[in-house]
Amino acid sequence: MHNYTHALLQLGRSSSYVNQAISAIKFYVKHVLHGKKEDVAYVRPKRVQTLPHVLSQGEVKKLFGSCRQSEASGHL
């Protein structure tokens, strides 16, 4: 099981995809194989935390500049 989940992560699958695969396998073992236990521990990957996109100073100036132009022309 560990090799399978590791291979999925190496293929670029997300942690939620791998968790869903683990849940499907657990369901199969419990309900199709009628509860026969495997000696394998199910280790779930942690969700990757990403940083939010931050605007550069130039992008912020451009954004505020476009707001002032709209204000001056009466669009706001």
C-alpha positions in Angstrom: 0.0 0.0 0.0 2.8 2.4 0.9 4.5 1.8 -2.5 1.2 2.5 -4.3 0.5 5.7 -2.5 4.1 6.9 -2.9 3.9 6.1 -6.7 0.7 8.2 -7.0 2.4 11.1 -5.3 5.4 10.7 -7.6 3.1 10.9 -10.6 2.0 14.3 -9.3 -1.4 13.3 -7.9 -2.7 15.6 -5.1 -3.0 14.5 -1.5 -6.8 14.5 -1.8 -6.6 12.1 -4.8 -4.3 9.8 -2.8 -6.6 9.9 0.2 -9.6 9.1 -2.0 -7.7 6.1 -3.4 -6.9 4.9 0.1 -10.6 5.2 1.1 -11.6 3.2 -2.0 -9.2 0.4 -1.1 -10.3 0.4 2.5 -14.0 0.2 1.3 -13.1 -2.7 -1.0 -11.3 -4.6 1.7 -14.1 -4.2 4.2 -17.2 -4.6 2.0 -16.1 -6.7 -1.0 -13.6 -9.0 0.8 -16.0 -9.1 3.8 -13.8 -7.4 6.3 -10.6 -9.4 5.8 -7.9 -7.3 7.3 -4.7 -6.4 5.7 -1.5 -6.1 7.7 -0.8 -2.8 6.0 -1.1 0.5 7.8 -2.8 3.3 5.8 -0.6 6.3 5.9 -2.4 9.3 4.5 -0.4 12.2 3.0 -0.8 15.7 4.6 -2.4 18.4 2.5 0.1 20.8 1.0 -0.2 24.3 2.2 0.5 27.0 -0.3 1.1 30.7 0.2 -1.4 33.1 -1.2 -0.6 35.1 -4.4 0.8 38.5 -3.4 0.8 41.4 -5.7 4.0 43.3 -6.5 4.3 47.0 -5.8 3.9 47.8 -9.5 0.7 45.7 -9.7 -0.8 47.5 -6.7 0.1 50.9 -8.2 -1.5 49.8 -11.5 -4.6 48.6 -9.8 -5.1 51.8 -7.7 -4.2 53.9 -10.8 -7.0 52.3 -12.8 -9.4 53.0 -9.9 -8.5 56.7 -9.8 -9.0 56.9 -13.6 -12.5 55.3 -13.3 -13.4 57.7 -10.4 -12.4 60.7 -12.5 -14.5 59.7 -15.4 -17.5 59.1 -13.2 -17.7 55.3 -13.4 -17.7 54.9 -9.6 
